[in-house]
Amino acid sequence: MNKLFDLRFVIGCFFLIIGILLILHGFISSESDQTVNRWCGAFFSLFGLVMLLLSYRSTTNGPNE
């Protein structure tokens, strides 16, 4: 099955990229309220990794194999 048709893979990639960008922006920016960006980025990245893991597990242990 093509991974781009698996919604978990696409959502995982999106949240992982946005999470990494938020974490980087939280550390690079000099404003004092950037801890929100770091925490949101961490949770977005974690959610993205979970979705990618679920996508990977569904392709390796699929019912069609």
SVG drawing of the C-alpha trace seen along z (x, -y; Angstrom):
<svg xmlns="http://www.w3.org/2000/svg" viewBox="-6 -39 25 52">
<polyline fill="none" stroke="black" stroke-width="0.4" points="0.0,0.0 1.3,-3.4 2.3,-5.4 0.9,-8.6 -2.6,-7.1 -2.2,-6.2 -3.5,-9.2 -1.5,-8.3 1.7,-8.8 0.7,-12.2 -0.6,-13.5 2.6,-12.2 4.9,-13.9 2.9,-17.2 2.9,-17.3 6.6,-16.2 7.7,-19.0 5.5,-21.7 6.7,-20.5 10.4,-20.7 9.8,-24.2 8.1,-25.3 10.9,-23.9 13.5,-25.7 11.6,-28.9 11.3,-28.6 15.0,-28.3 16.1,-30.9 13.7,-33.6 14.7,-36.0 11.3,-36.7 10.6,-35.6 7.3,-33.8 8.7,-31.2 8.3,-28.3 4.8,-27.8 6.4,-27.2 8.8,-24.7 6.1,-22.8 3.7,-22.8 6.5,-21.8 7.4,-18.9 3.8,-17.6 3.3,-18.1 6.6,-16.1 5.5,-13.4 2.1,-13.1 3.7,-13.0 6.1,-10.3 3.2,-8.2 1.3,-8.6 4.4,-7.6 4.9,-4.6 1.3,-3.5 1.7,-3.9 4.8,-1.8 3.3,0.9 0.2,1.1 2.4,1.7 4.6,4.3 1.8,6.3 -0.9,5.7 -3.7,8.2 -2.9,8.6 0.5,10.3"/>
</svg>
